[in-house]
Amino acid sequence: MKIGIVSPYAYPRPGGANAHIRETYERLRDMGHEVRIITAPWGDDPPARDVIQIGQAVAVPFNGSIGRVTLSLRLEWLVSRMLEREKFDVIHHHEPFVPFLSFQILDSAKCPHVATFHAFGGFSVSYWAGRIALDRYMNKLDAKICVSSAARHFISAYFPGDYKIIPTVSTSSSTRTRGRSPSSRTARRTSCSSVGSSRVRARCICCRHTRS
């Protein structure tokens, strides 16, 4: 299966979401999937393995952290060309409401879409003011994940819906063997099951593994 992972945080720059993306990328590769990370470069970021750079990242405050808005006069053309070339089976967006990369991909890609929401905090002016416009993109998502109950509470206050909680699980090379706890193995399997070859599997995210 070919999987695209979208990062609005100028991957591979350091950060919690990018660490989560790196872990997911490695696990999916271990399972035999073909994976690409789609992001916008920040400054003179050099190309990295399996990273597709589109547009240019500009740092802006976003829901209590620093998001990087993707800008390009040719964004629609660049995304369309990339999608035609890569032919993804599923695309996994992280913080899909950070403009404008995920917006363009959601508008253009016909494959199933999964999204993970990381942010939490108090009142969000951007979510409150933009909730009508953002609802259009939320409706394009086939499955929705939150990394914590706080993140689910935050996003569902503006966009009610079915959000599965899959905690961020970070491992080092010393814990990628038999020594992992059952809870870690379950969390990792659930993270990988968040992507699938059909919209049905995307909607059924993590149900089987959370019952095990």
N, C-alpha and C positions, 0 to 999 in steps of 0.2 A: 504494500500500500504506500502511496506517496502522500506525505503529510506536510502542510505548510504551517509554521508557527509565526505569528505576527507579534513583534515587540515594538511598542512605541517609545522605548527607552534606550535607543541607540545601542543595541546589542553589538559587541559583548562588553560594553561599559559596566563597571561594578554596580550592583544594586540588588535588592531583594527579588524583584520580579525577574530580572535577567538570570539570577542564580537558579530560580525555579525553572525558567525556560531551558537553561543549560542542562539541568538534571533530567527534565522531560525528554529533551533531545537525545541525551545519552541512553536513557532507558528504551526509548523507541528504536534507536539504532541497534541496541542489544537484541531487541525482539525481531530484527530483520527488516524493519520498515525503512523506506527512503525518506529522509527528512530535510527540509530546508527552513531556515529562519529568515523571515522577511522583516527588514528594519530600515530606518533612515540613518545614514552616517552622521556623526557629530564631529565637526571640524575636519581634520584630515585622517579620520579613522581608516586604517588599511583594511582591505578585504580579508575575511576570515573564512575558514572552511565551511561550506554549506550555508553561507550567509549571502542573501540577496539584498543588495543595497538599492534603495529607491528614494529619490528626492534628496532633501537636506533637512536635518533636524534642527529646530529652533527651540531653546529652553523656555518654558513658561510654567508658572505655578499652576498646579492642578490638584484639587481635592487634598490639600495638605502635603503634597510632595511636588517634585519638579518633573513635569511631563515634558516631552519634546514633540512639539507639533511638527508634522511632516509637511514640507512645502515644496512645490515644484509647479511651474507653469505647464509642465507636460505630464502631471501626475496620472491623469486618466489614461493617456497613451502608454506611459511606462507600465502601469499596472496591467492594462489589457495585453500588452506584449508579453509580460512576464507570465500571466496566467495561461496564455496560449502556448507558451513554450513549456511550462512546467506541468500542466495538466494534473493538478492536485486532486486526490480523492476526497480529502477533507482539509479544512483550514481551521486552525485553533488560534483565536485572537486573545491577547492579554490586554486588559483595559481597553475594550474596543471603542469607547467613547472619547479617547484622546484623538483629536483631529490630526491628520485627515486620512491617514493611510488605511486604517480599517474601514472607514466609511467608503472609500473608493473600491476596496476589495469586496466588501459586502454588496455593493451595487453591481459589481462586474462578474463575480465568480458564481457559477451555477451549482457548485458542489455543496455538501452539508457544511455548516459552520458551528463551531463550539466556541464559547467565550469563558474566560476566567476573570473574575473581578477580585482585585487585591485591596483596594482603597477602603478606608473607613474613617469616620470623623464626625464632626457636627454638621451644621447646615451647609449644604452645597448650593451656592448661587448658580453654578453652571448647570447642575442637574435640574434644579427647580425651574430656571428660566428656559432651559432647552428641552424639557421633558416631552413636549409635543413633537418636536422635530426628531428627537432621539428615539421615540417610540417606533418610528419607521425602521430604524436599524435593529432595535431590540426584537422586532417581529421577524427579522431575517435569521435569527439565531435558532438553531435546532436543539441546542442544549446549553445550559448555563451553570457555571461552577463558581463558588466562592471559596476563598482559602480559609475562612474562619466564620464563626457565627456573627462576629462584629461586622465583617464585610457584607454578609448576607443582610443583616439588619439595615445597614447603610444603603445599599443599592435598592433593596425592596421597598424602602420608604418612598422612593420616587418612581420605581418601576416594579410593581408587584408581579410576582410570578414564581415559578418552580425553580429554585436554585439548590443544587446539590453541594454540600460542603465536602471538599477534599483538601485537607490541610497540606501545606507545603512540607515536603519531606526532603531534607538535604542529606546526602551521604558522602562520605569520603571513600577512597579506594579501599580502606581497611574494613569497611562495613558492607561491601558489595558481595559478600560471600554468605556462607551458611549461617553466620552469626547474627543475621538480622532478626529482629523480634517479629512475631506474627503480625502485630499491628503495623509495623513498617512495611512488611511484605504486602499486606492488604491495601495500605494506602498507595503503594507504588503500583500495584495491579490496577487499582481504581483509576489512578491518574492516567495510565496507559489506555484503559478502556474508555476514556472520555472521547477518544477518536474512533471512528468506525467507517466502514465502506458504504453505509447507507444512512438515510435520515432516521430510519427506525432505530438503528443502533445508537445514533447520536442522542435520540430522545430517551433511550433506555440506559443512559449513562450510569454506571456504577451500581445498578440495582443488584445484579448477580453477586458482585464481590462484597457488597456491604452486608449481604445476608450470610456470607460464609464465615 
